[in-house]
C-alpha cells in the first residue's frame, strides 16, 4: 500500500519554539509536509528538556517532538540571513511562528512584509491571547494558560483541597497546537479553492478555554446561570480507578443496562433496592451510590478475574497503566504504536507512530529529529527548488 503523504508539496517555515508550535508542525510533518525549522544558534529551548544521551542539545523531548523536520540556523540580524529567509519564504506555503509582535516586526517577518514575497502565504501566528483583547502581546506559557482558563481549579474540586493545582502535562500547549493544525489545513484548503492566502491567529487562552469548557460550562451555559460551572460527573471524587485485590481497574458501565448487568453478574441486585435507585433517571442522578457499591465489590477479586468477567459481559473495563507500564500495553504493542528507531547521533530510542490512520495508505516514514542547523547549507543551496 502507498504511504499517506497528504501534504506532499506543502513547504512550511517553522519559527516556533518549545511545545505548542513544534507539536503542530510535527503533526503536519507526519502528514508529509516539508517542515523547515528556523532556530537560533543555541537551538530551540525544548532541546534542553530532559537529560540528553550524547549531544548536549538533543534531549528526549526534542527527539519526540521534532521528528520529520529540517533545521536551519540563519542569522536574521544580518543582511545575508534576512535575504536568505525571504528567498526561502518565496518557496513556502505556510509560515508559522509564536514570536511576539515587536520581535516579528524587527525581523521584517510581519504579515505585510511576508506577503510581498509570497502573496498567497498562509501566515499563522500562535500567540498567548487574542490580539483584540487587553492581554494582547503578553508572554504566555502552559502554566499561565492553565491558571487563567480555570484548569488549575479542577483537581481541588475533586480532592477538596483549596490550593490550585496544575494538570501534570503541557495540555494547553498541545491542545493549542492541535487547533493550529486544523487552522493550517483549513487555510490551505481555502487557498486551494480561491487562490487566497491569509493571516491566521491561534491564541492559547481562547483555544484552551474553548476546549476545557465544552462540558464544564455546564450550568453557566444558561442566562442567567442555573448554578455553578463544572460538570459534576467529572468532578465526583468517587469517579476514580478502583482497587482490586492485586491492583487497580477502571470500570465504565455508563448506560443503565450495563449498570444493571454489573449488579446482576455479581449477584448483588439487592443493592439497587435503595429508593434513590428505583428508576433509570434516579440511577443517573445518584450514580455515586452505585459507584461506591461497585468499589466495595471490586476489591474482592483480582484485576485479571474482573477483566475476564466484564469483557465476557460487554461491560467496558481496563487495567490501569502507569507511565512506565503503558509501553507494555498489549494493544499498543500489537498495533506497533511504539517503535524502536535509531538516531544517527543519539542511538536507539522509542518513537510513537501518528495516531490517525488514513485509508489511502500507511503512515510515511519521517526523518529523525535534526541537529541544530543540520540542514542550513543544503536548504540554502536549493532555495529555488520546492519539494515535489
C-alpha positions, 0 to 999 in steps of 0.5 A, a space after each residue: 500500500 502507498 504511504 499517506 503523504 497528504 501534504 506532499 508539496 506543502 513547504 512550511 517555515 517553522 519559527 516556533 519554539 518549545 511545545 505548542 508550535 513544534 507539536 503542530 508542525 510535527 503533526 503536519 510533518 507526519 502528514 508529509 509536509 516539508 517542515 523547515 525549522 528556523 532556530 537560533 544558534 543555541 537551538 530551540 529551548 525544548 532541546 534542553 528538556 530532559 537529560 540528553 544521551 550524547 549531544 548536549 542539545 538533543 534531549 528526549 523531548 526534542 527527539 519526540 517532538 521534532 521528528 520529520 523536520 529540517 533545521 536551519 540556523 540563519 542569522 536574521 540580524 544580518 543582511 545575508 540571513 534576512 535575504 536568505 529567509 525571504 528567498 526561502 519564504 518565496 518557496 513556502 506555503 505556510 509560515 508559522 511562528 509564536 514570536 511576539 509582535 515587536 520581535 516579528 516586526 524587527 525581523 521584517 517577518 510581519 504579515 505585510 512584509 511576508 506577503 510581498 514575497 509570497 502573496 498567497 502565504 498562509 501566515 499563522 501566528 500562535 500567540 498567548 491571547 487574542 490580539 483584540 483583547 487587553 492581554 494582547 502581546 503578553 508572554 504566555 506559557 502552559 502554566 499561565 494558560 492553565 491558571 487563567 482558563 480555570 484548569 488549575 481549579 479542577 483537581 481541588 474540586 475533586 480532592 477538596 483541597 483549596 490550593 490550585 493545582 496544575 494538570 501534570 502535562 503541557 495540555 494547553 500547549 498541545 491542545 493549542 497546537 492541535 487547533 493550529 493544525 486544523 487552522 493550517 489545513 483549513 487555510 490551505 484548503 481555502 487557498 486551494 479553492 480561491 487562490 487566497 492566502 491569509 493571516 491566521 491567529 491561534 491564541 492559547 487562552 481562547 483555544 484552551 478555554 474553548 476546549 476545557 469548557 465544552 462540558 464544564 460550562 455546564 450550568 453557566 451555559 444558561 442566562 442567567 446561570 442555573 448554578 455553578 460551572 463544572 460538570 459534576 460527573 467529572 468532578 465526583 471524587 468517587 469517579 476514580 480507578 478502583 482497587 482490586 485485590 492485586 491492583 487497580 481497574 477502571 470500570 465504565 458501565 455508563 448506560 443503565 443496562 450495563 449498570 444493571 448487568 454489573 449488579 446482576 453478574 455479581 449477584 448483588 441486585 439487592 443493592 439497587 433496592 435503595 429508593 434513590 435507585 428505583 428508576 433509570 433517571 434516579 440511577 443517573 442522578 445518584 450514580 455515586 451510590 452505585 459507584 461506591 457499591 461497585 468499589 466495595 465489590 471490586 476489591 474482592 477479586 483480582 484485576 485479571 478475574 474482573 477483566 475476564 468477567 466484564 469483557 465476557 459481559 460487554 461491560 467496558 473495563 481496563 487495567 490501569 497503566 502507569 507511565 512506565 507500564 503503558 509501553 507494555 500495553 498489549 494493544 499498543 504493542 500489537 498495533 506497533 504504536 511504539 517503535 524502536 528507531 535509531 538516531 544517527 547521533 543519539 542511538 536507539 530510542 522509542 518513537 510513537 507512530 501518528 495516531 490517525 490512520 488514513 485509508 489511502 495508505 500507511 503512515 510515511 516514514 519521517 526523518 529523525 529529529 535534526 541537529 541544530 542547523 543540520 540542514 542550513 547549507 543544503 536548504 540554502 543551496 536549493 532555495 529555488 527548488 520546492 519539494 515535489 
